[in-house]
Amino acid sequence: MKIDSLTKLLEEEIKDIYDFEKRLVRAIPKMAKAASSDELRNALTEHMEVTKNQVGRIEQVFEHLGVPPKAKTCAGMKGILEEGEETMQMDAKDTLLDVAIIGAAQRMEHYEMAAYASVRMMAEQLGNQDIVDLLQETWDEEHEADERLSEICEQILSGMGGEEAEEMGEDEDEPAAKPARRSGGGSTS
């Protein structure tokens, strides 16, 4: 397919987003079911409802673009979801599995935030404020979900006994590097 305008590129990117949001509506309940933490399960279940609304919001974007809603397979999210499936099959203690599920969910959130930020910039360039507003609303929800997952992960990790945390590092020759904390930094607006 020839992409000969920014509008056409935006349409193609929205088709990609439409696909991954619909995939997430099916995937998130599986993640919630695999979680042992009530707080994690509730966060995932609540975000699944938010995701359903995001699908509707993308349909509104299609309306503003004057094209019918149509999904285009999103290979990136498909791969991230396959990794998430593998995560849920891990033979691990409940708390460790919950931490792994959070990692998988945050990879999804970060992919979504990147996609929404780029299409929002395209819509800004095209001067379509209605689309910008719809995309920004979803980006904000994804960011909020990511922050909530980080908080839950911190609670789970801080609740691990010293023995369980030690067991996590036993197989390592060197201590695991602590990931850098990102600042609560900014919106992409």
N, C-alpha and C positions, 0 to 999 in steps of 0.2 A: 504494500500500500504506500502510495506516495503521500508524503506529508509536505504540503506546499504553503502552509500558513500556521501561525500560532494557534488560531482557532481549531484547526484540524488536529494539531498536536495535543491541545487541551482535551478535545473530544476523545482521542485515543487513550490518554492518561486516565480520564474519568472512567472509561470502559474497564481499564485495568483495576482501578479502585473498586468499582462496582463488583467485579469478580471477587476480589479478596474480602470485601465486607460480607458478601453472601457466604463465602467459605467460612468466615469467622463465626457467623451465626450458627453454623453446624458444628464447629470445632470447640468453641468455648464451653458448651455444656459437658463435653467429654472431659475437659480439663477440670471443671468444677467437680465432676463426679470422682475423679482420681485424687482430688485434694483431701487431706485428712483434717486440716485446719478449718474450723468453722468460719473464721474471718476470711480466709482465702477463698473458700467455697462461696461465701456470700459476695465477696468483691467480684469474683468471676461471673456469678449469676446476675448481679446487678449490671455489670458491664455488658453482658449479653443483651440485656434489654436496651441499653444505650446503643449497642451496635445495630439492633433492629431499626432504631430511629435513624441511625446514620445511613442505612440502606435507603430509607425513605428520603433523606436529605439529598443523597446522590441522585435519586430519581428526579428531585426538584432541579438539580443542576442540569440534568438532561433536558428538562422542560425549558429552562432558561436558554440553553444552547439550541433549542429547536430540533433536537434529534431524539429518536426513540431510545429508551433504556436498553442497552445491550452490553453484555459482559464480554471481555476479552481475557482469556486465561492469563492469570498473573503467575508466571513461573517463580518469581521471587517468593511470594507468600506461600505458594504451593510447597516449595522446598522448606520454608520455615515451619510450616504445619507438619510436614513429614518428620522433621526433627522433633517437633513437639510430641508427635505420636510415639516416637522412640523413647522420649523422656518418660512418658507415662507408663511405658513397659519396663522401666528400670526395676531391678530387684534391690530396693533400698528401704531403710527405715522411713517411717512416715514423715518425720521432720525433714530428712534429707530429700525425700521425693517432693515435698512441698517447696523447698528451696529451688529444686530443679524445675518444677512447674512454673514458679515465679520467673526464673530465668528465661524459660521458653516464652512465657506470656510477654515479658518485657521486650524480647526480640521482635515479637509481633507489633507491639506498641511503637517501638522505635521505627520500624519499617513504615508503619502507617503515618507516623508524624512526618517522616521525610517525604512521603508521597503527597500528603496534604499540603506541606509547606511549599513544595515546588508548583503544584497546580494552583495554589492560591496566588503565587507570584505571577503566574501566567494570566490568571483572571484579572489581577490588578493591572497588568500591562495592557490588557484589552479594555480596561475601564468598566468592567462588569462588576459593580459593587454588590449586587444581589448574590452573585456566585461567590465573591470574596467572603461575604458574611457567612454564607452556608459552610464554606470550607474552613473558615476560621473557627466557627462554633465546634466543628468536629475535631479540629486540631486541639482545641482547648480541652475537650473531653478526653482525647487520647493522652494528653499530657497529665491530666488529673488522674487517669487510671494508672499511668506509669508511676506517678508519685505515690499513690496508694499501695501499689505493689511493692515499692521500695520500703515503705513503712512496715508493711506486713513482714517482709523478708527480714528487716532489722529486728523486729520483735521475735520472730522464730529463731534467728541466729543468737540473739541475746538470751533466749530461754534454753538454749542447748547447754547441757551440763558440760563441765570441763572434759569428762571422759569421752563423751560423744564427739566433741569438737576435736579432741586429740586423735580419735579413731579416724577422722576424716583425713588427717595429715600423715598417718602411719606409713602409707605406701609411698610417700614422696621422699626423695633423696634430699630435697631442699624444702624449706618452708614455702608455702604458697604465698605469692605476692598478693597483698591486699589491693583490690581494685581502687582506682582513684575515685573519689566521690565527686560527682559533678555538682556544680552549684545549682541552685533552684532557678537559674537564669532564665532568660527571657523568652518571650513570645517571638514568633517569627514575623510579627507585624512591623 
